[in-house]
């Protein structure tokens, strides 16, 4: 039997996943139970440091006795539950979701999704024969400051950025989902420019974005110029020098320059989250003056 180590005094539940007996502590999600059994389950809107919102439906599994497929990220494992993560019904559902996403959104910078598209033999291009004028492909990225960009061509509305901006991390509530149907998008209140919104530029939304819809301006410009080269990049872990909290920083360095700053989700201090100084205040390392966020007009961006 596969099991996850329970804390002393914890009650465990036993279930079957793909015919395999698995035991996990009470309250463990089906997704985490699958993970403990070594079963790879695709996810999009789920993250280790965020509350599950069950909007992407990529992680759905079949549970015996349940009429509908259930999201494994949000459904808790129950004693005696029989789960199938690879039935024909599950595979077909995941394939269709991935096809719909790939037909309307640019997934070129979402390698994990590309891997699952290949795994399920999804064919997003088969929808090219239909006229779908509401699809956003070709929309120019929003560049309203000198820190990061928003590219709605790559946004899959996974809600991760909204959760990171809200209850799960920053509590700024600067962004939310606006509109309905094909017109839905992540937006500030009244669609105000980002520097004029409640955004505090912590960048936690960037750290959880799975598709490159939110990106450091430095990375965006380097990719645009064809200079972004992951084969030349190294990762260095250090501690933020700006205050005494001790946030862990993961610095991506290329050509002896810091090009991106993240924080490991497993860090007990940050849980993957940072403030504006930790995320964007790295210019001083190279002796450069780090400017504050500027408006679209002040930065000359279009």
C-alpha positions as MATLAB code, in Angstrom:
seq = 'XXXXXXXXXXXXXXXXXXXXXXXXXXXXXXXXXXXXXXXXXXXXXXXXXXXXXXXXXXXXXXXXXXXXXXXXXXXXXXXXXXXXXXXXXXXXXXXXXXXXXXXXXXXXXXXXXXXXXXXXXXXXXXXXXXXXXXXXXXXXXXXXXXXXXXXXXXXXXXXXXXXXXXXXXXXXXXXXXXXXXXXXXXXXXXXXXXXXXXXXXXXXXXXXXXXXXXXXXXXXXXXXXXXXXXXXXXXXXXXXXXXXXXXXXXXXXXXXXXXXXXXXXXXXXXXXXXXXXXXXXXXXXXXXXXXXXXXXXXXXXX';
ca = [
       0.000    0.000    0.000;
       1.265    3.455   -0.902;
       0.944    5.985    1.898;
       1.806    9.533    2.939;
       3.443    9.883    6.348;
       0.808   11.122    8.803;
       1.565   13.278   11.816;
       1.107   11.701   15.242;
      -2.582   11.620   16.120;
      -3.756   12.116   12.529;
      -6.432    9.851   11.121;
      -5.722    8.392    7.698;
      -8.115    7.310    4.962;
      -7.640    4.452    2.534;
      -8.693    4.615   -1.092;
      -7.998    2.962   -4.422;
      -6.363    4.908   -7.264;
      -6.070    3.108  -10.602;
      -6.420   -0.198   -8.768;
      -3.684    0.662   -6.294;
      -4.323    0.915   -2.534;
      -3.325    4.309   -1.140;
      -3.480    5.674    2.413;
      -3.280    9.416    3.150;
      -4.081   11.699    6.111;
      -7.684   12.896    6.389;
      -8.261   16.079    4.403;
      -5.695   15.244    1.714;
      -6.921   16.100   -1.776;
      -7.243   13.424   -4.437;
      -4.532   15.269   -6.380;
      -2.073   15.005   -3.482;
      -3.064   11.375   -2.961;
      -2.265   10.707   -6.626;
       1.041   12.509   -6.191;
       1.910   10.351   -3.182;
       1.252    7.262   -5.300;
       3.540    8.519   -8.060;
       0.650    9.187  -10.446;
       1.258   12.272  -12.581;
      -1.907   14.367  -12.854;
      -2.103   17.494  -15.043;
      -2.968   20.750  -13.279;
      -3.335   24.330  -14.404;
      -5.219   26.424  -11.840;
      -3.749   24.531   -8.873;
      -0.554   25.549   -7.062;
       1.070   24.402   -3.842;
       0.694   27.843   -2.235;
      -2.811   28.726   -3.512;
      -6.367   27.767   -2.584;
      -7.904   25.461   -5.243;
     -10.525   27.248   -7.360;
     -11.454   24.341   -9.671;
     -11.775   26.393  -12.858;
      -9.479   24.703  -15.372;
     -10.932   21.156  -15.161;
      -7.671   19.653  -16.439;
      -7.151   17.611  -13.262;
     -10.566   15.887  -13.315;
     -10.744   12.232  -12.344;
     -13.476    9.604  -12.305;
     -14.783    8.584   -8.885;
     -16.907    5.471   -8.596;
     -20.514    6.422   -7.813;
     -20.103   10.042   -8.917;
     -22.239   11.177  -11.870;
     -19.764   13.826  -13.016;
     -15.990   13.908  -13.187;
     -14.555   15.601  -10.112;
     -11.654   18.074   -9.814;
      -8.901   16.221   -7.992;
      -7.332   19.436   -6.658;
     -10.426   20.423   -4.641;
     -12.037   17.100   -3.697;
     -10.779   15.507   -0.508;
      -9.915   11.822   -0.525;
     -12.481    9.704    1.312;
     -12.243    6.319    2.940;
     -13.167    3.579    0.466;
     -13.125    5.918   -2.529;
     -12.342    4.305   -5.885;
     -10.573    6.701   -8.269;
      -9.602    6.280  -11.916;
      -7.283    8.928  -13.355;
      -6.848    7.378  -16.784;
     -10.255    6.114  -17.917;
     -11.509    6.828  -21.435;
     -13.888    9.411  -20.012;
     -11.108   11.218  -18.148;
      -8.748   11.148  -21.118;
     -11.426   12.483  -23.457;
     -12.343   15.313  -21.072;
      -8.736   16.391  -20.577;
      -8.046   16.189  -24.305;
     -11.014   18.440  -25.096;
     -10.115   21.024  -22.438;
      -6.560   21.232  -23.769;
      -7.841   21.558  -27.338;
     -10.149   24.413  -26.395;
      -7.323   26.207  -24.595;
      -4.841   25.694  -27.410;
      -7.307   26.843  -30.077;
      -7.855   30.258  -28.516;
      -4.697   31.062  -26.545;
      -0.991   31.216  -27.350;
       0.593   28.385  -25.341;
       4.071   28.733  -26.846;
       5.532   29.643  -23.447;
       3.629   27.016  -21.476;
       5.878   23.916  -21.787;
       3.959   21.929  -19.169;
       0.691   22.383  -21.046;
       2.406   21.548  -24.316;
       3.609   18.322  -22.758;
       0.073   17.335  -21.774;
      -1.301   18.325  -25.189;
       1.168   15.901  -26.721;
       0.412   13.243  -24.107;
      -3.332   13.301  -24.801;
      -2.836   13.768  -28.550;
      -4.919   16.930  -28.471;
      -5.384   18.754  -31.780;
      -6.215   22.426  -31.123;
      -5.634   23.221  -34.802;
      -8.734   21.275  -35.838;
     -10.817   24.245  -34.696;
      -9.099   26.533  -37.208;
     -11.846   25.762  -39.730;
     -14.408   27.589  -37.602;
     -14.767   31.353  -37.489;
     -14.225   32.455  -33.913;
     -13.738   36.239  -34.073;
     -13.815   36.686  -30.311;
     -10.526   34.843  -29.829;
      -7.811   37.258  -28.708;
      -4.893   35.994  -30.787;
      -2.868   38.933  -32.049;
      -3.600   41.344  -29.190;
      -0.569   43.449  -28.257;
       0.855   43.011  -24.721;
      -0.030   45.719  -22.205;
       3.129   47.594  -21.183;
       2.117   50.199  -18.621;
       5.202   50.327  -16.407;
       8.842   49.314  -16.401;
       8.489   46.179  -14.263;
       6.184   43.683  -15.952;
       3.880   43.152  -18.898;
       0.426   41.571  -19.375;
      -0.099   39.508  -22.505;
      -3.733   38.432  -22.787;
      -2.957   36.311  -25.848;
      -1.386   33.862  -23.393;
      -3.943   34.124  -20.570;
      -5.972   30.968  -19.859;
      -7.981   32.511  -16.990;
      -6.615   30.091  -14.425;
      -7.311   32.615  -11.601;
      -3.883   32.038  -10.064;
      -2.895   35.700  -10.296;
      -6.223   36.747   -8.750;
      -5.721   34.377   -5.833;
      -2.107   35.525   -5.297;
      -3.216   39.165   -5.343;
      -6.072   38.418   -2.944;
      -6.587   36.169    0.057;
      -3.746   33.724   -0.573;
      -0.845   36.180   -0.491;
      -0.881   39.934   -0.969;
      -4.431   41.005    0.024;
      -4.257   43.909   -2.424;
      -7.250   42.782   -4.519;
      -5.983   44.890   -7.416;
      -7.168   42.455  -10.092;
     -10.178   40.252  -10.777;
     -11.918   38.565  -13.679;
     -13.852   41.054  -15.783;
     -16.367   40.306  -18.534;
     -18.068   37.104  -19.592;
     -17.509   34.380  -22.170;
     -14.891   35.164  -24.803;
     -14.723   38.697  -23.389;
     -13.544   37.537  -19.965;
     -10.113   38.734  -18.906;
      -8.068   39.647  -15.867;
      -8.465   43.352  -15.232;
      -7.986   46.113  -12.699;
     -10.992   47.980  -11.306;
     -12.595   50.005  -14.129;
      -9.712   48.791  -16.322;
      -7.417   51.448  -14.837;
      -3.758   51.475  -15.874;
      -1.779   49.256  -13.525;
       0.223   52.101  -11.884;
      -3.100   53.826  -11.097;
      -4.640   50.707   -9.560;
      -4.282   49.133   -6.127;
      -1.330   47.054   -7.429;
       1.701   47.198   -5.109;
       4.011   45.467   -7.635;
       4.861   42.512   -5.446;
       4.991   40.402   -8.600;
       3.428   37.396   -6.902;
       1.037   37.132   -9.838;
       4.021   36.622  -12.160;
       5.407   33.824  -10.024;
       2.226   31.735  -10.320;
       1.372   32.434  -13.986;
       1.721   29.141  -15.920;
       1.697   30.518  -19.476;
       3.852   33.648  -19.622;
       0.828   35.961  -19.739;
       2.473   37.886  -16.900;
       6.197   38.420  -17.299;
       9.116   40.560  -16.166;
       9.648   43.390  -18.651;
      13.317   42.394  -18.791;
      12.407   38.845  -19.807;
       9.800   40.081  -22.303;
      12.287   42.406  -24.011;
      14.976   39.736  -24.116;
      12.583   37.201  -25.644;
      11.433   39.795  -28.164;
      15.040   40.453  -29.166;
      15.832   36.729  -29.317;
      18.315   37.051  -26.436;
      16.541   34.900  -23.832;
      18.623   31.709  -23.641;
      17.854   29.262  -20.845;
      20.925   27.184  -21.763;
      23.085   30.109  -20.607;
      21.167   30.708  -17.394;
      22.065   29.688  -13.869;
      19.978   29.778  -10.711;
      21.373   31.130   -7.450;
      19.567   31.002   -4.110;
      20.212   33.808   -1.661;
      18.501   35.927    1.000;
      16.903   39.302    0.283;
      19.052   42.104    1.783;
      16.362   44.773    2.099;
      14.953   43.963    5.550;
      15.253   41.466    8.381;
      12.469   39.069    7.381;
      14.891   36.816    5.520;
      12.956   36.092    2.343;
      14.606   33.489    0.122;
      15.352   34.650   -3.428;
      15.973   32.466   -6.453;
      17.982   34.574   -8.915;
      18.019   33.673  -12.611;
      21.293   34.933  -14.087;
      22.279   35.194  -17.744;
      25.490   36.788  -19.061;
      26.381   37.792  -15.495;
      23.146   39.788  -15.115;
      20.083   39.064  -12.989;
      17.178   38.703  -15.399;
      14.454   37.312  -13.127;
      13.787   36.886   -9.401;
      11.508   34.237   -7.913;
      11.140   32.602   -4.500;
      10.814   28.849   -3.861;
       7.329   27.710   -2.897;
       8.805   25.372   -0.295;
      10.395   28.282    1.604;
       8.807   28.470    5.061;
       9.442   32.238    5.105;
       7.916   33.277    1.778;
       5.876   30.329    0.456;
       6.947   31.646   -2.950;
       5.815   35.245   -2.317;
       7.865   38.453   -2.254;
       7.425   42.226   -2.036;
       8.392   44.806   -4.683;
      11.925   45.171   -3.316;
      12.636   41.472   -3.252;
      11.107   40.869   -6.675;
      12.255   43.926   -8.603;
      14.903   45.667   -6.511;
      17.842   43.713   -7.923;
      19.276   46.597   -9.990;
      21.592   47.675   -7.167;
      23.536   44.396   -7.473;
      25.048   45.604  -10.743;
      25.345   49.167   -9.522;
      22.314   50.273  -11.565;
      19.702   52.646  -10.248;
      16.422   50.802   -9.728;
      13.542   53.023  -10.768;
      10.067   52.933   -9.304;
       7.105   51.799  -11.423;
       6.188   54.452  -13.955;
       2.966   55.128  -15.774;
       2.483   54.342  -19.437;
       2.904   58.007  -20.371;
       6.030   58.493  -18.251;
       7.725   55.357  -19.518;
       6.931   56.072  -23.148;
       5.382   52.608  -23.493;
       2.617   51.899  -25.969;
];
